[in-house]
């Protein structure tokens, strides 16, 4: 990408580092927390639809166009996903991890789906829990930085390609077909609270028995990953579980007092 420009005979240079600085001043969104290569690739893909050749040109659009700025922020934060993504992880949750929590704890169990996007993850949890226990035994907090995807999550409306990992029996039991889409049934929504949350700025949930934060760590630099991980560990009750993406790792998990239980599933130690 060409980052040298001429305006009134003066050369303006706005490379990616400077774009990050100006974007932070404009929006409060800190691109420095994310891996440069991945984020630059995403930005290039997004602005290729416009007749813009450089960072400076796009920054000037963002500076003057509120709607474009909102679209760009949504694009940076959205993480579209599907129900029961990585079926082996959910199988372990259903057959091993959640039954262990239910056996060990007699009071209400708290789950946190961090970076929940369109809601497929917390609803997948809700489907499992509805099969294992009664509604009064659990509560799910589902958070995301993007207010627009949270609105979609609360509506609970999905297309068939997002439900490919759900068998026909659960599809009938858990969804209502409305035209070309499916709507999650109300009893699966009742124990979920959706709310906006920024992992880099906002206080973390407390007293969690299981936290799911999947395919979020991969976007952050190592020091930010460790900061988020420390926050999650503090959020977990003793013997609580952290579930991450299958392509992610938490580095030296023993350093953080975690034990690897299954692929992508870690357990906090006792107090």
Phi, psi and omega in degrees: 000130180282125185242020175246135188219153180245126176223113180060034179083358181255130179281126176253128178245119179229085179279185185296323179299317180288324175301317179300317181296313182291325180292322176298317178297324184283320190239340187084001180269119187264101179289345179295341180284345187255155179295127187301313185299314181293316184289320177299319179297318179296319180295316179300318179298321184289314186276355178295342179284348181253161177274063182234131186256351188205170180296322182297315180299320181286324178299320180296325175294312180299324182294328187252346187241104182297321182292319178294321178298318178294319179298318182293317178297318177298319180296320182293328188259342185288142179222080183296137183216185182228167179291141177051042177297131188064080188300329180296324179295314181291329176297317178294323177298316184287321188264339185234303193288305182294318174302323178296318179295315181297323179290320186282326185251134181259343178266184185296139183259136183248127177246147176230118173261103185263126187076048190284348179053233187279004173100358183299323181292306179296327177290325175299318176299316182297321178297315178299313183295325179294337178273338186259336186204184181267155185305325184288355184270351186213162177212138183241124170263127181237121186233154175202157180282341187260114182295326182291319179289331176294324175298317178296319181298317181296326178290325176068040181248130186221158176262163189300327181293340177274354185243020187297334182270008179256127181287167187297326180294312179289331177297317178289321185285328190253348184227154172249124180281126179230097182067238182262013180224174182234139180245131180296140182288149188299324183296339178272350179263339191298328183259021179241133174242119178266137176204153180285137181204136178252115182298339183268347187231323191271155175299148182271158175298158178240161173057044179270142176263336176207132176241130173249123174219088192252132178059037174245318181304326187299339182274345187260153174290164187302315183294327178286322175303316182292325177295315179296316180300317178298322177296319178295317181298320177294330181286332185281141168291159172308136182070013175286165186244145172242129180243124181241183179286153182295334180269004182254164170214162182252026177065226179280084186295333179295328177302330181262009178075028181251147175244130179283120184261314180214177175303122176072008182236125181235150179239137175285150180285175177285156180294000000 
